[in-house]
Amino acid sequence: MPFQAWLALVYLGVFSSFLCLTMQTVAQKYTPSSHVSLILSLEAVFAALLGVLLLSEVMTMRIIGGVLFIMLGIILVEMLGNKKWNSN
């Protein structure tokens, strides 16, 4: 394997895996779990949007539907979930 390929693998391993996951774990320590779960549920939405913007992927109706379902779920949890727990 060429040297540049090894450098790319090391870069991906160090920056994409180790540093990002470490920063995510540390940030989760100081963030309420309810916020963390909502933020992490948006990961697929960001991946779809960045795929369209950066990689010129096609935004299909299936992707749009998935994004809408995720956003609807987050909105419902934020609006209805708080009322349920705060009423006790």
N, C-alpha and C positions, 0 to 999 in steps of 0.2 A: 504494500500500500504506500502511495506517495507521502512524503513528509507533510505536505499541505493538508492532506486528508487527516493525518494524525493530529495536526494542530486544530483542525475544525472539530474533531471529536473531543479533544481536551477542552476547547472553548465551550462546546455544548454541555459537557459534563460539569464543568466548573461554574459557568455563569447561569445556564438555563436550569440546571438541576440543583446543584448544591446551594448557590447563593440565593436564588429565588425562593426555593423551598425553606431555607433557613430564615429569610426575611419574613416570609408568610407565617411561619410558626411563631416567630417572635412577636409579630404584629397581632396575631390571634390571642396572644397572652394578655394583651392590654385592651382588647375589644370585646364587648359583650357577645356571647355565643349567638344570640338572635341576629345581630348585625353580620357576623361572620357567615352564617348560613345563607343570608340573603345575598351578600356580596359574592360568595362562591357559586351560588345558583346562577349568577349572571355570566359565568365563565363561558358557557356555550354561546350566549348572545354575542359577547365580545369576539369570540373566535369566528363566528359567522360573519359579523360585520367587518372585521379586519381581513378576513379571507376575500371578501368582495372588494374592499378598498385597496388592499396591498397586492393581492394575487390575481385580481381580475376574475374571480370566480363568479358564477352566475347565481343570482338571487332567485331561487325557485319559490313556487307557492308553498312547498313543503317547509322550506327554511323560514319563510315569512310566518307560516302557521306556528312553527315551533317557537319562534321568537315571541309571537303574540301570546301563546299559551304560558310561556315562562313569565313574561311581564304581567299577565293577568294573575297568575299565581302569586307573584310577589305583591301586587297591589291588594289582592284579597287578604293575604296574610297580614299585611301592614294595617289594613283598615278593620277587618273583622277580628283578627287574632288579638289585637290589643284590647278591644272591647270585651272579649270573652274573659281574658285573664284579669283585667282591671275591675270587672264587676264583682268579683269575689271579695 
